[in-house]
Amino acid sequence: MSAINATELLRQFKYNGVTLDCPGLEFSPAEVKDIYTNAYPELTNAVIEGPVQTGDKLVYEFRRAVGTKG
């Protein structure tokens, strides 16, 4: 028999080509978005995509909501 190893995946957030650190696992992705809204005001209306597993990371991406003005 072989042992099963459980590995905790790290979370990573991306926005507009910038990798943003995870402020803590106690925060939901929506709360992380709210935290980063102070530095990136355009995140206010962004959508959260993911997570996508990349190696040992779960990557979430914040994307600006596409819409029409007027």
Summary of the structure (lengths in Angstrom):
residues: 70
radius of gyration: 14.9
end to end distance: 63.9
largest distance: 63.9
contacts: 138
relative contact order: 0.26
helix: 19%
strand: 34%
